[in-house]
Amino acid sequence: MILSENGILPYMKKGSFLIDHTTSKPNLAEKIHKECSKVGVYSIDAPVSGGDIGAKEARLVIMCGGDS
């Protein structure tokens, strides 16, 4: 829903942050970052680990990556 034809990216203001919590392959995060950079949006890759059990037990972990 970020990069699709009806995705959110074209509607984001320059200088805003897109925080992506999906857990996917690194090349998708790189593609999102590249497209965000073209329009002046900061991209943070922030997948969540722990799954349903981690959520129920309040043990989720969010890992973040992006430009300094």
mmCIF file of the N, C-alpha and C atoms, coordinates in Angstrom:
data_MODEL
# 
_entry.id   MODEL 
# 
loop_
_atom_site.group_PDB 
_atom_site.id 
_atom_site.type_symbol 
_atom_site.label_atom_id 
_atom_site.label_alt_id 
_atom_site.label_comp_id 
_atom_site.label_asym_id 
_atom_site.label_entity_id 
_atom_site.label_seq_id 
_atom_site.pdbx_PDB_ins_code 
_atom_site.Cartn_x 
_atom_site.Cartn_y 
_atom_site.Cartn_z 
_atom_site.occupancy 
_atom_site.B_iso_or_equiv 
_atom_site.pdbx_formal_charge 
_atom_site.auth_seq_id 
_atom_site.auth_comp_id 
_atom_site.auth_asym_id 
_atom_site.auth_atom_id 
_atom_site.pdbx_PDB_model_num 
ATOM 1   N N  . MET A 1 1  ? 0.811  -1.193  0.000  1.00 0.00 ? 1  MET A N  1 
ATOM 2   C CA . MET A 1 1  ? 0.000  0.000   0.000  1.00 0.00 ? 1  MET A CA 1 
ATOM 3   C C  . MET A 1 1  ? 0.859  1.263   0.000  1.00 0.00 ? 1  MET A C  1 
ATOM 4   N N  . ILE A 1 2  ? 2.143  1.110   0.020  1.00 0.00 ? 2  ILE A N  1 
ATOM 5   C CA . ILE A 1 2  ? 3.018  2.279   -0.013 1.00 0.00 ? 2  ILE A CA 1 
ATOM 6   C C  . ILE A 1 2  ? 3.329  2.652   -1.456 1.00 0.00 ? 2  ILE A C  1 
ATOM 7   N N  . LEU A 1 3  ? 3.731  1.672   -2.240 1.00 0.00 ? 3  LEU A N  1 
ATOM 8   C CA . LEU A 1 3  ? 4.189  1.932   -3.598 1.00 0.00 ? 3  LEU A CA 1 
ATOM 9   C C  . LEU A 1 3  ? 3.163  1.577   -4.665 1.00 0.00 ? 3  LEU A C  1 
ATOM 10  N N  . SER A 1 4  ? 2.028  1.040   -4.292 1.00 0.00 ? 4  SER A N  1 
ATOM 11  C CA . SER A 1 4  ? 1.027  0.645   -5.283 1.00 0.00 ? 4  SER A CA 1 
ATOM 12  C C  . SER A 1 4  ? 0.412  1.878   -5.954 1.00 0.00 ? 4  SER A C  1 
ATOM 13  N N  . GLU A 1 5  ? -0.370 1.649   -6.979 1.00 0.00 ? 5  GLU A N  1 
ATOM 14  C CA . GLU A 1 5  ? -0.999 2.744   -7.723 1.00 0.00 ? 5  GLU A CA 1 
ATOM 15  C C  . GLU A 1 5  ? -1.805 3.666   -6.804 1.00 0.00 ? 5  GLU A C  1 
ATOM 16  N N  . ASN A 1 6  ? -2.457 3.103   -5.815 1.00 0.00 ? 6  ASN A N  1 
ATOM 17  C CA . ASN A 1 6  ? -3.262 3.885   -4.872 1.00 0.00 ? 6  ASN A CA 1 
ATOM 18  C C  . ASN A 1 6  ? -2.582 3.993   -3.509 1.00 0.00 ? 6  ASN A C  1 
ATOM 19  N N  . GLY A 1 7  ? -1.265 3.852   -3.496 1.00 0.00 ? 7  GLY A N  1 
ATOM 20  C CA . GLY A 1 7  ? -0.511 3.876   -2.253 1.00 0.00 ? 7  GLY A CA 1 
ATOM 21  C C  . GLY A 1 7  ? -0.437 5.253   -1.615 1.00 0.00 ? 7  GLY A C  1 
ATOM 22  N N  . ILE A 1 8  ? 0.122  5.295   -0.426 1.00 0.00 ? 8  ILE A N  1 
ATOM 23  C CA . ILE A 1 8  ? 0.163  6.516   0.380  1.00 0.00 ? 8  ILE A CA 1 
ATOM 24  C C  . ILE A 1 8  ? 1.267  7.498   -0.034 1.00 0.00 ? 8  ILE A C  1 
ATOM 25  N N  . LEU A 1 9  ? 2.333  7.011   -0.633 1.00 0.00 ? 9  LEU A N  1 
ATOM 26  C CA . LEU A 1 9  ? 3.508  7.857   -0.889 1.00 0.00 ? 9  LEU A CA 1 
ATOM 27  C C  . LEU A 1 9  ? 3.204  9.154   -1.647 1.00 0.00 ? 9  LEU A C  1 
ATOM 28  N N  . PRO A 1 10 ? 2.403  9.138   -2.710 1.00 0.00 ? 10 PRO A N  1 
ATOM 29  C CA . PRO A 1 10 ? 2.143  10.396  -3.418 1.00 0.00 ? 10 PRO A CA 1 
ATOM 30  C C  . PRO A 1 10 ? 1.407  11.452  -2.581 1.00 0.00 ? 10 PRO A C  1 
ATOM 31  N N  . TYR A 1 11 ? 0.807  11.050  -1.499 1.00 0.00 ? 11 TYR A N  1 
ATOM 32  C CA . TYR A 1 11 ? 0.033  11.963  -0.664 1.00 0.00 ? 11 TYR A CA 1 
ATOM 33  C C  . TYR A 1 11 ? 0.813  12.495  0.541  1.00 0.00 ? 11 TYR A C  1 
ATOM 34  N N  . MET A 1 12 ? 2.029  12.013  0.706  1.00 0.00 ? 12 MET A N  1 
ATOM 35  C CA . MET A 1 12 ? 2.832  12.431  1.851  1.00 0.00 ? 12 MET A CA 1 
ATOM 36  C C  . MET A 1 12 ? 3.537  13.751  1.568  1.00 0.00 ? 12 MET A C  1 
ATOM 37  N N  . LYS A 1 13 ? 3.658  14.573  2.604  1.00 0.00 ? 13 LYS A N  1 
ATOM 38  C CA . LYS A 1 13 ? 4.333  15.863  2.476  1.00 0.00 ? 13 LYS A CA 1 
ATOM 39  C C  . LYS A 1 13 ? 5.844  15.679  2.535  1.00 0.00 ? 13 LYS A C  1 
ATOM 40  N N  . LYS A 1 14 ? 6.557  16.507  1.795  1.00 0.00 ? 14 LYS A N  1 
ATOM 41  C CA . LYS A 1 14 ? 8.015  16.503  1.834  1.00 0.00 ? 14 LYS A CA 1 
ATOM 42  C C  . LYS A 1 14 ? 8.461  16.752  3.279  1.00 0.00 ? 14 LYS A C  1 
ATOM 43  N N  . GLY A 1 15 ? 9.433  15.977  3.738  1.00 0.00 ? 15 GLY A N  1 
ATOM 44  C CA . GLY A 1 15 ? 9.942  16.115  5.101  1.00 0.00 ? 15 GLY A CA 1 
ATOM 45  C C  . GLY A 1 15 ? 9.240  15.234  6.113  1.00 0.00 ? 15 GLY A C  1 
ATOM 46  N N  . SER A 1 16 ? 8.187  14.533  5.691  1.00 0.00 ? 16 SER A N  1 
ATOM 47  C CA . SER A 1 16 ? 7.495  13.644  6.627  1.00 0.00 ? 16 SER A CA 1 
ATOM 48  C C  . SER A 1 16 ? 8.215  12.300  6.710  1.00 0.00 ? 16 SER A C  1 
ATOM 49  N N  . PHE A 1 17 ? 7.819  11.496  7.679  1.00 0.00 ? 17 PHE A N  1 
ATOM 50  C CA . PHE A 1 17 ? 8.434  10.192  7.909  1.00 0.00 ? 17 PHE A CA 1 
ATOM 51  C C  . PHE A 1 17 ? 7.459  9.075   7.580  1.00 0.00 ? 17 PHE A C  1 
ATOM 52  N N  . LEU A 1 18 ? 7.929  8.092   6.845  1.00 0.00 ? 18 LEU A N  1 
ATOM 53  C CA . LEU A 1 18 ? 7.178  6.880   6.602  1.00 0.00 ? 18 LEU A CA 1 
ATOM 54  C C  . LEU A 1 18 ? 7.839  5.787   7.430  1.00 0.00 ? 18 LEU A C  1 
ATOM 55  N N  . ILE A 1 19 ? 7.113  5.221   8.362  1.00 0.00 ? 19 ILE A N  1 
ATOM 56  C CA . ILE A 1 19 ? 7.648  4.155   9.209  1.00 0.00 ? 19 ILE A CA 1 
ATOM 57  C C  . ILE A 1 19 ? 6.952  2.859   8.806  1.00 0.00 ? 19 ILE A C  1 
ATOM 58  N N  . ASP A 1 20 ? 7.726  1.944   8.269  1.00 0.00 ? 20 ASP A N  1 
ATOM 59  C CA . ASP A 1 20 ? 7.203  0.695   7.726  1.00 0.00 ? 20 ASP A CA 1 
ATOM 60  C C  . ASP A 1 20 ? 7.433  -0.441  8.715  1.00 0.00 ? 20 ASP A C  1 
ATOM 61  N N  . HIS A 1 21 ? 6.340  -0.974  9.276  1.00 0.00 ? 21 HIS A N  1 
ATOM 62  C CA . HIS A 1 21 ? 6.428  -2.048  10.266 1.00 0.00 ? 21 HIS A CA 1 
ATOM 63  C C  . HIS A 1 21 ? 6.275  -3.444  9.663  1.00 0.00 ? 21 HIS A C  1 
ATOM 64  N N  . THR A 1 22 ? 6.204  -3.550  8.330  1.00 0.00 ? 22 THR A N  1 
ATOM 65  C CA . THR A 1 22 ? 6.081  -4.880  7.747  1.00 0.00 ? 22 THR A CA 1 
ATOM 66  C C  . THR A 1 22 ? 7.384  -5.652  7.899  1.00 0.00 ? 22 THR A C  1 
ATOM 67  N N  . THR A 1 23 ? 7.270  -6.950  7.960  1.00 0.00 ? 23 THR A N  1 
ATOM 68  C CA . THR A 1 23 ? 8.447  -7.808  7.975  1.00 0.00 ? 23 THR A CA 1 
ATOM 69  C C  . THR A 1 23 ? 8.552  -8.407  6.578  1.00 0.00 ? 23 THR A C  1 
ATOM 70  N N  . SER A 1 24 ? 9.540  -7.964  5.820  1.00 0.00 ? 24 SER A N  1 
ATOM 71  C CA . SER A 1 24 ? 9.684  -8.415  4.440  1.00 0.00 ? 24 SER A CA 1 
ATOM 72  C C  . SER A 1 24 ? 11.159 -8.557  4.097  1.00 0.00 ? 24 SER A C  1 
ATOM 73  N N  . LYS A 1 25 ? 11.419 -8.819  2.851  1.00 0.00 ? 25 LYS A N  1 
ATOM 74  C CA . LYS A 1 25 ? 12.806 -8.961  2.408  1.00 0.00 ? 25 LYS A CA 1 
ATOM 75  C C  . LYS A 1 25 ? 13.475 -7.593  2.350  1.00 0.00 ? 25 LYS A C  1 
ATOM 76  N N  . PRO A 1 26 ? 14.789 -7.543  2.595  1.00 0.00 ? 26 PRO A N  1 
ATOM 77  C CA . PRO A 1 26 ? 15.515 -6.273  2.583  1.00 0.00 ? 26 PRO A CA 1 
ATOM 78  C C  . PRO A 1 26 ? 15.382 -5.485  1.282  1.00 0.00 ? 26 PRO A C  1 
ATOM 79  N N  . ASN A 1 27 ? 15.254 -6.181  0.147  1.00 0.00 ? 27 ASN A N  1 
ATOM 80  C CA . ASN A 1 27 ? 15.174 -5.442  -1.120 1.00 0.00 ? 27 ASN A CA 1 
ATOM 81  C C  . ASN A 1 27 ? 13.897 -4.605  -1.213 1.00 0.00 ? 27 ASN A C  1 
ATOM 82  N N  . LEU A 1 28 ? 12.815 -5.001  -0.537 1.00 0.00 ? 28 LEU A N  1 
ATOM 83  C CA . LEU A 1 28 ? 11.606 -4.180  -0.524 1.00 0.00 ? 28 LEU A CA 1 
ATOM 84  C C  . LEU A 1 28 ? 11.842 -2.907  0.293  1.00 0.00 ? 28 LEU A C  1 
ATOM 85  N N  . ALA A 1 29 ? 12.500 -3.031  1.435  1.00 0.00 ? 29 ALA A N  1 
ATOM 86  C CA . ALA A 1 29 ? 12.818 -1.852  2.249  1.00 0.00 ? 29 ALA A CA 1 
ATOM 87  C C  . ALA A 1 29 ? 13.708 -0.895  1.460  1.00 0.00 ? 29 ALA A C  1 
ATOM 88  N N  . GLU A 1 30 ? 14.648 -1.440  0.700  1.00 0.00 ? 30 GLU A N  1 
ATOM 89  C CA . GLU A 1 30 ? 15.529 -0.600  -0.118 1.00 0.00 ? 30 GLU A CA 1 
ATOM 90  C C  . GLU A 1 30 ? 14.731 0.109   -1.210 1.00 0.00 ? 30 GLU A C  1 
ATOM 91  N N  . LYS A 1 31 ? 13.790 -0.578  -1.830 1.00 0.00 ? 31 LYS A N  1 
ATOM 92  C CA . LYS A 1 31 ? 12.965 0.024   -2.882 1.00 0.00 ? 31 LYS A CA 1 
ATOM 93  C C  . LYS A 1 31 ? 12.094 1.138   -2.302 1.00 0.00 ? 31 LYS A C  1 
ATOM 94  N N  . ILE A 1 32 ? 11.487 0.883   -1.135 1.00 0.00 ? 32 ILE A N  1 
ATOM 95  C CA . ILE A 1 32 ? 10.665 1.902   -0.472 1.00 0.00 ? 32 ILE A CA 1 
ATOM 96  C C  . ILE A 1 32 ? 11.520 3.120   -0.147 1.00 0.00 ? 32 ILE A C  1 
ATOM 97  N N  . HIS A 1 33 ? 12.710 2.888   0.394  1.00 0.00 ? 33 HIS A N  1 
ATOM 98  C CA . HIS A 1 33 ? 13.624 3.985   0.727  1.00 0.00 ? 33 HIS A CA 1 
ATOM 99  C C  . HIS A 1 33 ? 13.959 4.820   -0.511 1.00 0.00 ? 33 HIS A C  1 
ATOM 100 N N  . LYS A 1 34 ? 14.267 4.151   -1.604 1.00 0.00 ? 34 LYS A N  1 
ATOM 101 C CA . LYS A 1 34 ? 14.627 4.834   -2.848 1.00 0.00 ? 34 LYS A CA 1 
ATOM 102 C C  . LYS A 1 34 ? 13.471 5.709   -3.342 1.00 0.00 ? 34 LYS A C  1 
ATOM 103 N N  . GLU A 1 35 ? 12.270 5.166   -3.340 1.00 0.00 ? 35 GLU A N  1 
ATOM 104 C CA . GLU A 1 35 ? 11.113 5.915   -3.822 1.00 0.00 ? 35 GLU A CA 1 
ATOM 105 C C  . GLU A 1 35 ? 10.773 7.077   -2.885 1.00 0.00 ? 35 GLU A C  1 
ATOM 106 N N  . CYS A 1 36 ? 10.912 6.866   -1.589 1.00 0.00 ? 36 CYS A N  1 
ATOM 107 C CA . CYS A 1 36 ? 10.666 7.943   -0.626 1.00 0.00 ? 36 CYS A CA 1 
ATOM 108 C C  . CYS A 1 36 ? 11.674 9.079   -0.822 1.00 0.00 ? 36 CYS A C  1 
ATOM 109 N N  . SER A 1 37 ? 12.918 8.721   -1.041 1.00 0.00 ? 37 SER A N  1 
ATOM 110 C CA . SER A 1 37 ? 13.971 9.723   -1.233 1.00 0.00 ? 37 SER A CA 1 
ATOM 111 C C  . SER A 1 37 ? 13.687 10.617  -2.430 1.00 0.00 ? 37 SER A C  1 
ATOM 112 N N  . LYS A 1 38 ? 13.082 10.057  -3.467 1.00 0.00 ? 38 LYS A N  1 
ATOM 113 C CA . LYS A 1 38 ? 12.771 10.820  -4.680 1.00 0.00 ? 38 LYS A CA 1 
ATOM 114 C C  . LYS A 1 38 ? 11.801 11.966  -4.403 1.00 0.00 ? 38 LYS A C  1 
ATOM 115 N N  . VAL A 1 39 ? 10.934 11.792  -3.397 1.00 0.00 ? 39 VAL A N  1 
ATOM 116 C CA . VAL A 1 39 ? 9.918  12.817  -3.114 1.00 0.00 ? 39 VAL A CA 1 
ATOM 117 C C  . VAL A 1 39 ? 10.156 13.533  -1.789 1.00 0.00 ? 39 VAL A C  1 
ATOM 118 N N  . GLY A 1 40 ? 11.338 13.321  -1.194 1.00 0.00 ? 40 GLY A N  1 
ATOM 119 C CA . GLY A 1 40 ? 11.695 14.042  0.028  1.00 0.00 ? 40 GLY A CA 1 
ATOM 120 C C  . GLY A 1 40 ? 11.041 13.530  1.290  1.00 0.00 ? 40 GLY A C  1 
ATOM 121 N N  . VAL A 1 41 ? 10.680 12.254  1.292  1.00 0.00 ? 41 VAL A N  1 
ATOM 122 C CA . VAL A 1 41 ? 10.083 11.626  2.476  1.00 0.00 ? 41 VAL A CA 1 
ATOM 123 C C  . VAL A 1 41 ? 11.138 10.729  3.113  1.00 0.00 ? 41 VAL A C  1 
ATOM 124 N N  . TYR A 1 42 ? 11.263 10.800  4.428  1.00 0.00 ? 42 TYR A N  1 
ATOM 125 C CA . TYR A 1 42 ? 12.210 9.949   5.157  1.00 0.00 ? 42 TYR A CA 1 
ATOM 126 C C  . TYR A 1 42 ? 11.583 8.584   5.380  1.00 0.00 ? 42 TYR A C  1 
ATOM 127 N N  . SER A 1 43 ? 12.338 7.537   5.148  1.00 0.00 ? 43 SER A N  1 
ATOM 128 C CA . SER A 1 43 ? 11.843 6.169   5.282  1.00 0.00 ? 43 SER A CA 1 
ATOM 129 C C  . SER A 1 43 ? 12.582 5.456   6.413  1.00 0.00 ? 43 SER A C  1 
ATOM 130 N N  . ILE A 1 44 ? 11.811 4.903   7.329  1.00 0.00 ? 44 ILE A N  1 
ATOM 131 C CA . ILE A 1 44 ? 12.374 4.099   8.418  1.00 0.00 ? 44 ILE A CA 1 
ATOM 132 C C  . ILE A 1 44 ? 11.828 2.683   8.285  1.00 0.00 ? 44 ILE A C  1 
ATOM 133 N N  . ASP A 1 45 ? 12.713 1.719   8.141  1.00 0.00 ? 45 ASP A N  1 
ATOM 134 C CA . ASP A 1 45 ? 12.323 0.314   8.097  1.00 0.00 ? 45 ASP A CA 1 
ATOM 135 C C  . ASP A 1 45 ? 12.290 -0.170  9.543  1.00 0.00 ? 45 ASP A C  1 
ATOM 136 N N  . ALA A 1 46 ? 11.122 -0.582  10.032 1.00 0.00 ? 46 ALA A N  1 
ATOM 137 C CA . ALA A 1 46 ? 10.971 -0.937  11.448 1.00 0.00 ? 46 ALA A CA 1 
ATOM 138 C C  . ALA A 1 46 ? 10.127 -2.196  11.620 1.00 0.00 ? 46 ALA A C  1 
ATOM 139 N N  . PRO A 1 47 ? 10.649 -3.363  11.187 1.00 0.00 ? 47 PRO A N  1 
ATOM 140 C CA . PRO A 1 47 ? 9.879  -4.594  11.344 1.00 0.00 ? 47 PRO A CA 1 
ATOM 141 C C  . PRO A 1 47 ? 9.698  -4.966  12.815 1.00 0.00 ? 47 PRO A C  1 
ATOM 142 N N  . VAL A 1 48 ? 8.622  -5.673  13.077 1.00 0.00 ? 48 VAL A N  1 
ATOM 143 C CA . VAL A 1 48 ? 8.271  -6.088  14.434 1.00 0.00 ? 48 VAL A CA 1 
ATOM 144 C C  . VAL A 1 48 ? 8.468  -7.591  14.536 1.00 0.00 ? 48 VAL A C  1 
ATOM 145 N N  . SER A 1 49 ? 9.127  -8.045  15.583 1.00 0.00 ? 49 SER A N  1 
ATOM 146 C CA . SER A 1 49 ? 9.272  -9.483  15.793 1.00 0.00 ? 49 SER A CA 1 
ATOM 147 C C  . SER A 1 49 ? 8.558  -9.885  17.073 1.00 0.00 ? 49 SER A C  1 
ATOM 148 N N  . GLY A 1 50 ? 8.145  -11.116 17.128 1.00 0.00 ? 50 GLY A N  1 
ATOM 149 C CA . GLY A 1 50 ? 7.478  -11.641 18.316 1.00 0.00 ? 50 GLY A CA 1 
ATOM 150 C C  . GLY A 1 50 ? 6.169  -12.331 17.999 1.00 0.00 ? 50 GLY A C  1 
ATOM 151 N N  . GLY A 1 51 ? 5.546  -11.944 16.902 1.00 0.00 ? 51 GLY A N  1 
ATOM 152 C CA . GLY A 1 51 ? 4.315  -12.597 16.470 1.00 0.00 ? 51 GLY A CA 1 
ATOM 153 C C  . GLY A 1 51 ? 3.159  -12.449 17.436 1.00 0.00 ? 51 GLY A C  1 
ATOM 154 N N  . ASP A 1 52 ? 2.143  -13.286 17.242 1.00 0.00 ? 52 ASP A N  1 
ATOM 155 C CA . ASP A 1 52 ? 0.938  -13.245 18.075 1.00 0.00 ? 52 ASP A CA 1 
ATOM 156 C C  . ASP A 1 52 ? 1.242  -13.520 19.543 1.00 0.00 ? 52 ASP A C  1 
ATOM 157 N N  . ILE A 1 53 ? 2.083  -14.508 19.780 1.00 0.00 ? 53 ILE A N  1 
ATOM 158 C CA . ILE A 1 53 ? 2.417  -14.866 21.174 1.00 0.00 ? 53 ILE A CA 1 
ATOM 159 C C  . ILE A 1 53 ? 3.143  -13.710 21.844 1.00 0.00 ? 53 ILE A C  1 
ATOM 160 N N  . GLY A 1 54 ? 4.108  -13.119 21.153 1.00 0.00 ? 54 GLY A N  1 
ATOM 161 C CA . GLY A 1 54 ? 4.832  -11.979 21.709 1.00 0.00 ? 54 GLY A CA 1 
ATOM 162 C C  . GLY A 1 54 ? 3.907  -10.821 22.018 1.00 0.00 ? 54 GLY A C  1 
ATOM 163 N N  . ALA A 1 55 ? 2.927  -10.595 21.146 1.00 0.00 ? 55 ALA A N  1 
ATOM 164 C CA . ALA A 1 55 ? 1.964  -9.510  21.378 1.00 0.00 ? 55 ALA A CA 1 
ATOM 165 C C  . ALA A 1 55 ? 1.120  -9.793  22.611 1.00 0.00 ? 55 ALA A C  1 
ATOM 166 N N  . LYS A 1 56 ? 0.656  -11.008 22.738 1.00 0.00 ? 56 LYS A N  1 
ATOM 167 C CA . LYS A 1 56 ? -0.182 -11.375 23.893 1.00 0.00 ? 56 LYS A CA 1 
ATOM 168 C C  . LYS A 1 56 ? 0.598  -11.268 25.201 1.00 0.00 ? 56 LYS A C  1 
ATOM 169 N N  . GLU A 1 57 ? 1.898  -11.537 25.125 1.00 0.00 ? 57 GLU A N  1 
ATOM 170 C CA . GLU A 1 57 ? 2.741  -11.502 26.321 1.00 0.00 ? 57 GLU A CA 1 
ATOM 171 C C  . GLU A 1 57 ? 3.502  -10.176 26.457 1.00 0.00 ? 57 GLU A C  1 
ATOM 172 N N  . ALA A 1 58 ? 3.168  -9.196  25.642 1.00 0.00 ? 58 ALA A N  1 
ATOM 173 C CA . ALA A 1 58 ? 3.822  -7.871  25.661 1.00 0.00 ? 58 ALA A CA 1 
ATOM 174 C C  . ALA A 1 58 ? 5.339  -7.988  25.512 1.00 0.00 ? 58 ALA A C  1 
ATOM 175 N N  . ARG A 1 59 ? 5.774  -8.829  24.558 1.00 0.00 ? 59 ARG A N  1 
ATOM 176 C CA . ARG A 1 59 ? 7.205  -9.040  24.324 1.00 0.00 ? 59 ARG A CA 1 
ATOM 177 C C  . ARG A 1 59 ? 7.585  -8.797  22.868 1.00 0.00 ? 59 ARG A C  1 
ATOM 178 N N  . LEU A 1 60 ? 7.026  -7.777  22.248 1.00 0.00 ? 60 LEU A N  1 
ATOM 179 C CA . LEU A 1 60 ? 7.386  -7.466  20.868 1.00 0.00 ? 60 LEU A CA 1 
ATOM 180 C C  . LEU A 1 60 ? 8.663  -6.638  20.829 1.00 0.00 ? 60 LEU A C  1 
ATOM 181 N N  . VAL A 1 61 ? 9.394  -6.789  19.752 1.00 0.00 ? 61 VAL A N  1 
ATOM 182 C CA . VAL A 1 61 ? 10.621 -6.027  19.560 1.00 0.00 ? 61 VAL A CA 1 
ATOM 183 C C  . VAL A 1 61 ? 10.539 -5.349  18.196 1.00 0.00 ? 61 VAL A C  1 
ATOM 184 N N  . ILE A 1 62 ? 10.879 -4.062  18.144 1.00 0.00 ? 62 ILE A N  1 
ATOM 185 C CA . ILE A 1 62 ? 10.900 -3.326  16.894 1.00 0.00 ? 62 ILE A CA 1 
ATOM 186 C C  . ILE A 1 62 ? 12.342 -2.976  16.586 1.00 0.00 ? 62 ILE A C  1 
ATOM 187 N N  . MET A 1 63 ? 12.809 -3.373  15.409 1.00 0.00 ? 63 MET A N  1 
ATOM 188 C CA . MET A 1 63 ? 14.166 -3.073  14.950 1.00 0.00 ? 63 MET A CA 1 
ATOM 189 C C  . MET A 1 63 ? 14.052 -1.973  13.905 1.00 0.00 ? 63 MET A C  1 
ATOM 190 N N  . CYS A 1 64 ? 14.873 -0.953  13.988 1.00 0.00 ? 64 CYS A N  1 
ATOM 191 C CA . CYS A 1 64 ? 14.760 0.196   13.077 1.00 0.00 ? 64 CYS A CA 1 
ATOM 192 C C  . CYS A 1 64 ? 16.026 0.392   12.262 1.00 0.00 ? 64 CYS A C  1 
ATOM 193 N N  . GLY A 1 65 ? 15.822 0.806   11.020 1.00 0.00 ? 65 GLY A N  1 
ATOM 194 C CA . GLY A 1 65 ? 16.947 1.120   10.158 1.00 0.00 ? 65 GLY A CA 1 
ATOM 195 C C  . GLY A 1 65 ? 16.561 2.260   9.224  1.00 0.00 ? 65 GLY A C  1 
ATOM 196 N N  . GLY A 1 66 ? 17.513 3.130   8.948  1.00 0.00 ? 66 GLY A N  1 
ATOM 197 C CA . GLY A 1 66 ? 17.268 4.251   8.045  1.00 0.00 ? 66 GLY A CA 1 
ATOM 198 C C  . GLY A 1 66 ? 18.474 5.156   8.015  1.00 0.00 ? 66 GLY A C  1 
ATOM 199 N N  . ASP A 1 67 ? 18.377 6.231   7.275  1.00 0.00 ? 67 ASP A N  1 
ATOM 200 C CA . ASP A 1 67 ? 19.470 7.204   7.218  1.00 0.00 ? 67 ASP A CA 1 
ATOM 201 C C  . ASP A 1 67 ? 19.655 7.902   8.563  1.00 0.00 ? 67 ASP A C  1 
ATOM 202 N N  . SER A 1 68 ? 20.868 8.343   8.813  1.00 0.00 ? 68 SER A N  1 
ATOM 203 C CA . SER A 1 68 ? 21.149 9.110   10.030 1.00 0.00 ? 68 SER A CA 1 
ATOM 204 C C  . SER A 1 68 ? 20.379 10.401  9.994  1.00 0.00 ? 68 SER A C  1 
# 
